[in-house]
Amino acid sequence: MKQTRKPVHPGKVFLEDVLVPLNLTITDAAALLGITRKTLSEFVNGKSALSPVMALRIAKATHTTAESWLTMQIKRTLWEAEQYELSGIKDFPQVGVSA
């Protein structure tokens, strides 16, 4: 089933649900995650996708799971891909069915 509404970027979730309640700046959070301020800024501003390594860092720092963060990214990435019309695709032949 195709989702009609664009899923929220995981960076926005991280910003609003983690950084803001903890009163952490991008600079402070980046230092705690062991990454550059620029890297974190691009992520929370939706300019970069969540990588598996970043998901692991966030999960460890927040006592959550990398899978939960990556699921958000996968949903968004798939939604973005579904916005394009795919053409030139033909069905594979069915196994055990002769033409």
C-alpha positions in Angstrom: 0.0 0.0 0.0 1.4 3.3 -1.1 1.8 5.9 1.6 0.4 9.3 0.6 2.0 11.5 3.3 5.7 12.0 3.3 7.3 10.3 6.3 9.2 12.5 8.8 12.9 12.7 8.4 14.6 10.8 11.3 16.8 13.9 11.8 13.7 16.0 12.6 12.6 13.3 15.1 16.1 13.3 16.7 16.0 17.1 17.0 12.5 17.4 18.4 12.3 14.2 20.5 15.9 14.0 21.8 17.9 17.2 21.5 15.2 19.8 22.4 13.8 18.0 25.5 17.4 17.5 26.7 18.3 21.1 25.9 21.3 19.9 23.9 22.8 22.1 21.2 23.9 20.6 17.9 27.5 21.2 19.0 27.1 19.5 22.3 25.2 16.5 20.8 27.8 16.1 18.1 30.6 15.9 20.6 28.6 13.3 22.6 28.0 11.3 19.5 31.7 11.6 18.4 30.9 13.3 15.1 31.3 16.7 13.6 28.9 19.5 14.2 28.4 19.8 10.4 27.5 16.1 10.1 24.9 16.4 12.8 23.5 19.7 11.5 23.0 18.3 8.0 21.2 15.3 9.5 18.8 17.2 11.8 18.1 19.6 9.0 17.2 16.8 6.6 20.1 17.5 4.2 21.6 14.0 4.7 20.1 10.6 5.2 20.7 8.5 8.3 23.5 6.1 7.8 23.7 2.7 9.6 26.7 4.0 11.6 24.9 7.2 12.6 21.9 5.0 13.6 24.2 2.9 15.8 25.7 6.0 17.4 22.3 7.5 18.1 20.9 4.2 19.4 23.9 3.8 21.8 23.6 7.4 23.1 19.8 7.3 23.6 19.4 3.7 24.7 17.2 2.9 21.7 17.7 0.6 18.7 19.5 1.3 15.5 16.7 -0.6 13.8 14.0 1.9 15.0 16.0 4.8 13.6 16.8 3.0 10.3 13.1 2.1 9.9 12.3 5.8 9.8 14.9 6.4 7.2 13.8 3.4 5.0 10.2 4.6 5.1 11.2 8.1 4.0 13.6 6.8 1.3 11.0 4.4 -0.1 8.4 7.2 -0.1 10.7 9.4 -2.1 11.5 6.6 -4.6 7.7 5.9 -5.1 7.3 9.5 -6.3 9.0 8.6 -9.6 7.2 6.7 -12.3 9.1 3.4 -13.0 8.9 2.4 -16.6 10.4 -0.3 -18.8 9.8 -3.0 -16.1 8.3 -6.3 -17.2 7.2 -9.2 -15.0 9.5 -12.2 -14.6 8.2 -15.4 -16.1 6.4 -17.5 -13.6 8.2 -20.7 -12.3 6.6 -23.8 -13.6 4.3 -22.1 -16.1 5.0 -22.6 -19.8 4.1 -19.9 -22.3 
